[in-house]
């Protein structure tokens, strides 16, 4: 497909919306026709009081053209003139593509990662009624999705209110997995390929944890949540898990800690010894992630475990006293159906985990699903799964508390964390809303330095691959000198 951009700088949002309607189509962006039969032209003709807008599409043998006049007198309170022109042009494109395809994306033209964060900001600026009206009237979000964003924003506000300016969370990355799932593009390595790296990785990780703890203590920061993720932390042995938790205990002040999560995500990596190491290390929350309880679908996505192993892992965790467990499910997996997904939901609800996270399958470029062009669920079917989940979870006492969207999610749909009352994961909210510092250790980890009461976020990236993390460790540690200077520069007046 040829996407023609003429006389405007709105390519990013234009291209993202086209991918919502045509997720598997290769798009070439140019400023003029290039002879391809499938093409979309978007053009802006500036005027003194606004602009004339044009969208012309020729797709799969069908053609449609729409024009609109945009007037700066219609600019909303939260918009610049450029923001307004971009929104109006994207809306025009939305109407063209909806007519050509017959599909209406439930999130309208809203393509951002954090819709609940936008809702929160608009509620603060305008009030709830006007904020919800913006979602439905100005960016064409369906009433159900607008209500979801509003519910999540309220839940997050209650959690964020307890965070103090000196609060922070600690994230530790374990970039190893028993095997790689077909939908995954994370920087993680199977144990078979990377087992030789684990000893050196552990040595450097423990050094980084110790240094980060010393830094946090020197700055008098307040540790509120810990999250050890990956990858699959339980790809490590019980001894290495204990070394990590012992290192945290030795180098961080845990007196204000409210939550401590360790992902035990892959059921085939869960053992009694590892769960005891996690429990004895101080973790109060774990994840055991089935993704689906359909064994055929598990085989299709390359998960080397069965539904029965998930049930066994869950029973083992409960027998050892874990009373705060999350389970992840994915809507839109290859060969899955709405009825099969319903069965997965029923099995999950029978297990009564405290958290259930419903993900939409994201089609990542480096994932096997995409590189081998394997069939996946379509947008309409995946939306049925999400709607089914929302009804069932609500009826069983769960409420949505955080939400985000990944690039190339099927149908531009969402990932939602659901929790029983009082069991919301604090770290998920802090990370997603980017208003609370996260100090991160390990390969692929990203430190986020957040200024209180603002949208100012500064990131420090660790090297992605374990071998690079090991080989360039001193360079990585030098980057973290920025943490101290950041707090010196940005936190004047916020000290408690």
C-alpha positions in Angstrom: 0.0 0.0 0.0 1.2 3.5 -0.9 0.4 6.0 1.9 0.8 9.5 0.4 1.5 12.4 2.9 1.1 15.8 1.3 1.8 19.1 3.0 1.5 18.0 6.6 3.6 16.5 9.4 1.0 14.0 10.7 2.5 10.8 9.3 2.8 9.1 12.6 -0.9 9.1 13.6 -2.0 8.7 10.0 0.1 5.6 9.6 -1.0 4.2 13.0 -4.6 4.5 12.1 -4.1 2.8 8.7 -2.5 -0.1 10.5 -5.6 -0.5 12.7 -7.7 -1.2 9.6 -5.0 -3.0 7.7 -2.7 -4.7 10.3 -1.0 -7.1 7.9 -0.4 -4.8 5.0 3.0 -3.5 4.1 2.9 0.3 4.0 5.2 2.5 1.9 5.1 6.2 2.8 5.7 8.7 0.0 4.8 12.2 -1.0 3.4 11.2 -4.4 1.8 8.2 -6.1 4.2 5.4 -6.9 2.1 3.2 -9.1 0.8 0.9 -6.5 -2.9 0.1 -7.0 -3.7 0.3 -3.3 -3.1 3.8 -2.1 -4.3 6.4 0.4 -3.7 10.1 -0.1 -3.9 12.5 2.9 -3.4 16.2 2.2 -3.7 19.6 3.9 -4.2 23.0 2.2 -3.5 25.7 4.8 -5.7 28.8 4.9 -5.6 31.9 7.1 -8.4 30.7 9.4 -7.7 26.9 9.2 -7.2 24.4 6.3 -8.9 22.4 3.7 -8.4 18.6 4.2 -8.5 15.8 1.7 -8.5 12.0 2.0 -8.6 9.8 -1.1 -8.4 6.0 -0.8 -8.2 3.3 -3.5 -8.2 0.0 -1.8 -9.0 -3.5 -3.1 -10.7 -2.1 -6.1 -12.9 0.3 -4.2 -12.4 4.1 -4.1 -13.7 6.8 -1.8 -12.8 10.5 -1.4 -13.8 12.9 1.4 -13.0 16.5 2.1 -13.5 18.8 5.1 -12.9 22.3 6.1 -11.1 22.9 9.4 -11.5 26.3 11.2 -9.2 27.4 14.0 -12.2 28.9 15.8 -13.1 25.2 16.6 -9.8 24.4 18.4 -10.5 22.8 21.8 -9.0 24.0 25.2 -6.4 21.3 25.2 -5.2 21.7 21.6 -2.8 23.8 19.6 -3.7 24.6 16.0 -1.5 21.8 14.8 -3.1 19.3 17.2 -6.5 20.3 15.9 -5.6 20.0 12.2 -4.1 16.5 13.0 -7.2 15.4 14.8 -9.5 16.6 12.0 -7.4 14.9 9.3 -7.2 11.6 11.2 -11.0 11.8 11.8 -11.5 12.3 8.0 -9.3 9.3 7.3 -11.2 7.2 10.0 -14.5 7.9 8.2 -13.1 6.9 4.8 -11.6 3.6 6.1 -14.7 2.7 8.1 -16.8 3.0 5.0 -14.4 1.0 2.9 -14.0 -1.8 5.4 -17.2 -1.9 7.3 -15.2 -2.0 10.5 -15.5 0.5 13.4 -12.6 0.4 15.8 -14.0 0.7 19.3 -11.2 3.1 20.4 -11.9 5.4 17.4 -8.9 7.4 16.4 -7.3 7.1 19.8 -4.0 5.2 19.2 -2.0 6.1 22.3 -0.5 3.6 24.8 -2.2 5.0 27.9 -5.8 6.0 27.3 -6.6 6.0 31.1 -3.8 8.5 31.6 -5.3 10.8 29.0 -8.7 10.4 30.7 -7.2 11.3 34.1 -5.7 14.5 32.7 -8.9 15.5 31.0 -10.9 14.8 34.2 -8.5 17.1 36.1 -8.8 19.8 33.5 -12.5 19.6 32.5 -14.3 17.3 34.9 -15.6 13.8 34.3 -18.6 14.6 32.1 -16.7 16.7 29.6 -13.7 14.3 29.6 -15.9 11.4 28.7 -17.7 13.5 26.0 -14.3 14.3 24.5 -13.6 10.6 24.2 -16.9 9.8 22.5 -17.5 12.9 20.5 -14.1 14.2 19.5 -12.0 11.0 19.0 -14.9 8.6 18.5 -14.2 6.1 21.3 -17.2 3.8 21.9 -19.2 4.6 25.1 -18.1 1.2 26.6 -14.4 1.9 26.0 -14.8 5.5 27.4 -16.5 4.0 30.5 -13.6 1.6 30.8 -11.0 4.4 30.6 -13.0 6.3 33.2 -13.2 3.4 35.6 -9.5 2.7 35.3 -8.6 6.3 35.8 -10.6 6.4 39.1 -9.0 3.2 40.3 -5.5 4.5 39.5 -6.2 7.9 41.2 -6.8 6.1 44.5 -3.5 4.2 44.2 -1.5 7.2 43.0 -2.8 9.4 45.9 -0.8 7.3 48.4 2.5 7.8 46.5 4.9 10.5 48.0 7.4 12.6 46.1 10.3 10.5 47.4 8.6 7.2 46.7 10.0 4.8 44.1 9.7 1.3 42.8 12.4 -1.3 42.0 12.3 -3.4 38.9 14.7 -6.3 38.3 14.9 -7.9 34.8 15.6 -11.6 34.4 15.9 -12.0 30.5 15.7 -15.8 30.3 12.9 -18.1 29.5 12.5 -21.9 29.3 11.6 -21.4 25.6 10.4 -18.5 23.4 6.6 -18.2 22.7 5.6 -17.5 19.1 4.0 -14.2 19.9 7.0 -12.9 21.9 9.5 -10.3 20.8 11.0 -9.4 24.2 14.7 -9.5 24.6 14.7 -12.9 26.4 16.8 -16.0 25.8 15.9 -19.6 26.2 17.8 -21.4 28.9 19.2 -23.8 26.2 20.9 -20.9 24.3 21.9 -18.7 27.2 22.6 -21.0 30.1 26.3 -20.3 29.9 25.5 -16.6 30.5 23.6 -17.0 33.7 26.6 -17.1 36.1 28.1 -13.9 34.7 24.7 -12.3 34.5 24.0 -13.0 38.1 27.3 -11.6 39.2 26.7 -8.3 37.4 23.1 -8.1 38.4 23.9 -8.4 42.1 26.5 -5.6 41.7 23.9 -3.4 40.0 21.3 -4.1 42.7 23.8 -3.3 45.5 24.8 0.0 43.8 21.2 1.0 43.2 20.3 0.3 46.8 23.2 2.5 48.0 22.1 5.3 45.6 18.5 5.1 46.8 19.6 5.2 50.5 21.9 8.2 49.9 19.0 10.1 48.3 16.6 9.1 51.1 14.2 7.6 48.7 11.2 5.5 49.9 10.8 2.0 48.3 7.1 1.2 48.0 7.1 -1.7 45.5 9.4 -4.3 44.0 8.8 -6.2 40.8 11.0 -9.0 39.5 10.0 -9.8 35.9 11.4 -10.8 32.6 11.5 -13.1 30.7 10.7 -15.6 33.3 12.4 -15.2 36.7 11.7 -18.8 37.6 13.9 -19.8 34.6 16.6 -19.3 37.3 17.2 -21.9 40.0 16.0 -21.6 43.6 19.6 -20.7 44.7 19.9 -17.8 42.3 16.4 -16.5 43.2 17.5 -16.5 46.8 20.7 -14.6 46.0 18.6 -11.9 44.4 16.2 -11.5 47.2 19.0 -11.6 49.8 20.8 -8.9 47.9 17.7 -6.7 47.9 17.2 -7.2 51.6 20.9 -6.4 52.3 21.0 -3.2 50.3 17.5 -1.6 50.4 15.4 -0.1 53.2 12.2 -2.2 53.1 10.4 -0.5 56.0 8.0 1.3 53.7 7.5 -1.6 51.2 3.9 -2.2 50.3 4.2 -4.8 47.6 6.7 -7.4 46.4 6.0 -9.3 43.1 8.0 -12.0 41.5 6.8 -13.4 38.2 6.6 -17.2 38.2 4.9 -16.9 34.8 5.6 -20.1 33.1 4.0 -23.1 34.9 6.6 -25.4 33.5 9.3 -23.5 35.4 7.5 -23.6 38.8 8.8 -26.0 41.5 8.3 -26.2 45.2 11.9 -25.2 45.8 11.6 -22.1 43.7 8.3 -21.0 45.3 9.8 -21.5 48.8 12.8 -19.3 47.8 10.4 -16.7 46.5 8.2 -16.8 49.7 11.2 -16.9 52.1 12.7 -14.0 50.1 9.8 -11.8 51.1 7.7 -11.7 48.0 4.0 -11.1 48.7 2.6 -11.5 45.1 3.4 -13.8 42.2 2.1 -14.4 38.6 1.4 -17.8 37.2 0.3 -17.2 33.6 -1.6 -19.8 31.6 -2.3 -17.5 28.6 -4.9 -20.1 27.7 -6.3 -23.4 29.1 -6.6 -24.9 25.6 -3.8 -27.4 25.1 -4.1 -27.1 21.3 -3.6 -23.4 21.4 -0.7 -23.7 23.8 1.0 -26.0 21.3 0.3 -23.5 18.5 2.0 -20.7 20.3 5.0 -22.7 21.4 4.3 -22.9 25.1 6.0 -26.0 26.4 3.5 -26.7 29.1 -0.1 -28.1 29.4 -3.2 -26.7 31.0 -2.8 -29.4 33.7 0.6 -28.0 34.6 -0.9 -24.6 35.3 -3.5 -26.2 37.6 -0.7 -28.0 39.4 1.4 -24.9 39.8 -1.5 -22.9 41.1 -2.4 -25.6 43.6 1.2 -25.8 44.8 1.4 -22.0 45.3 -1.8 -22.0 47.3 -0.5 -24.9 49.5 2.6 -22.9 50.3 0.6 -19.9 51.4 0.6 -17.5 48.5 -2.6 -15.5 48.8 -2.0 -12.8 46.1 -1.6 -14.4 42.6 -2.1 -12.9 39.2 -2.9 -14.9 36.1 -2.5 -13.6 32.5 -4.7 -14.5 29.6 -4.4 -13.5 25.9 -7.3 -12.8 23.6 -6.8 -13.4 19.9 -4.3 -16.3 20.0 -3.9 -18.5 16.9 -6.6 -21.1 16.5 -8.4 -19.9 19.7 -12.2 -19.3 19.4 -14.7 -17.3 21.5 -16.0 -20.5 23.0 -12.6 -21.8 23.8 -11.7 -18.5 25.4 -14.9 -18.7 27.4 -13.7 -22.1 28.7 -10.3 -20.5 29.7 -12.2 -17.8 31.5 -14.3 -20.3 33.4 -11.3 -22.3 34.5 -9.4 -19.2 35.6 -12.3 -17.9 37.6 -12.7 -21.2 39.3 -9.1 -20.9 40.5 -10.0 -17.4 42.0 -6.7 -15.6 41.5 -6.6 -12.2 43.1 -5.6 -10.5 39.8 -6.5 -11.5 36.2 -4.9 -9.6 33.4 -6.5 -9.8 30.0 -4.1 -9.1 27.2 -4.9 -8.5 23.5 -2.4 -10.3 21.2 0.1 -7.9 19.9 1.6 -8.6 16.5 5.3 -7.8 17.0 7.5 -7.6 14.0 10.2 -9.9 15.4 7.7 -12.5 16.7 7.4 -15.9 15.0 3.7 -15.3 14.5 4.6 -12.3 12.2 7.7 -13.5 10.6 6.1 -16.8 9.6 2.7 -15.2 8.9 0.8 -17.6 11.1 -3.0 -17.0 11.3 -4.3 -15.1 14.4 -7.7 -14.0 15.6 -9.4 -11.1 13.9 -10.4 -7.8 15.5 -14.1 -8.6 15.8 -13.5 -12.0 17.4 -10.9 -10.6 19.7 -13.3 -7.8 20.8 -15.9 -10.4 21.6 -13.4 -12.2 23.8 -12.6 -8.9 25.7 -16.3 -8.1 26.1 -16.9 -11.6 27.4 -14.1 -11.2 29.9 -15.3 -7.9 31.1 -18.8 -9.3 31.8 -17.5 -12.4 33.5 -14.9 -10.6 35.6 -17.3 -7.9 36.8 -19.9 -10.6 37.7 -17.2 -12.4 39.8 -16.2 -9.4 41.8 -13.2 -8.1 39.8 -12.8 -4.4 38.8 -10.4 -2.9 36.2 -7.5 -1.0 37.7 -4.9 -0.4 35.0 -4.8 -0.5 31.3 -2.4 0.0 28.4 -2.1 -0.8 24.7 0.8 -2.1 22.8 1.8 -1.3 19.3 0.1 -3.5 16.7 -2.5 -5.0 19.1 -5.2 -6.7 17.1 -7.9 -4.2 16.4 -6.1 -1.4 18.3 -7.6 -3.1 21.4 -6.4 -3.0 25.0 -4.7 -4.9 27.9 -6.6 -4.6 31.2 -5.6 -5.6 34.7 -8.6 -6.7 36.8 -8.4 -7.2 40.6 -10.4 -8.1 43.6 -11.0 -5.2 45.9 -7.8 -4.2 47.6 -5.6 -6.5 45.6 -4.6 -4.1 42.8 -0.9 -4.3 41.7 0.7 -1.0 42.7 3.7 -1.4 40.5 1.6 -1.8 37.4 -0.1 1.5 38.0 3.1 3.3 38.9 4.9 2.0 35.8 2.0 2.7 33.4 1.1 6.2 34.6 4.7 7.3 34.8 4.3 9.5 37.8 6.5 7.6 40.2 10.2 6.8 39.8 11.2 3.3 38.9 14.8 2.3 39.4 15.6 -0.7 37.2 18.3 -3.3 37.1 19.3 -5.9 34.6 19.4 -6.4 30.9 16.7 -4.6 29.0 15.6 -2.7 32.1 14.6 1.0 31.8 14.9 3.4 34.8 12.2 6.0 34.7 12.8 9.2 36.7 9.6 11.1 37.3 9.1 14.6 38.6 6.2 14.9 41.0 3.1 16.7 39.8 4.2 16.9 36.2 4.5 14.8 33.1 8.3 15.1 33.0 9.9 11.6 32.7 13.5 10.9 32.0 14.7 7.4 31.0 18.0 5.6 31.5 18.2 2.5 29.3 20.2 -0.6 30.2 21.7 -2.6 27.4 19.2 -5.0 26.0 21.1 -8.3 25.6 22.6 -10.2 28.5 26.0 -10.5 26.7 26.0 -6.7 26.1 24.9 -6.0 29.6 27.9 -8.1 30.9 30.5 -6.7 28.5 29.5 -3.1 28.9 28.6 -3.1 32.5 30.8 -0.2 33.6 29.4 2.0 30.9 25.9 1.1 32.0 26.7 2.0 35.6 28.2 5.3 34.6 24.8 6.2 33.0 23.2 5.8 36.4 25.2 8.7 37.8 22.3 10.7 36.3 19.9 9.5 39.0 21.7 11.6 41.7 21.9 14.7 39.6 18.3 14.3 38.5 17.1 14.4 42.1 19.4 17.3 42.9 18.0 19.3 39.9 14.3 18.4 39.9 13.3 17.7 43.5 14.0 21.1 45.1 10.9 21.9 47.1 9.6 18.3 47.1 11.8 16.9 49.9 9.8 15.6 52.8 
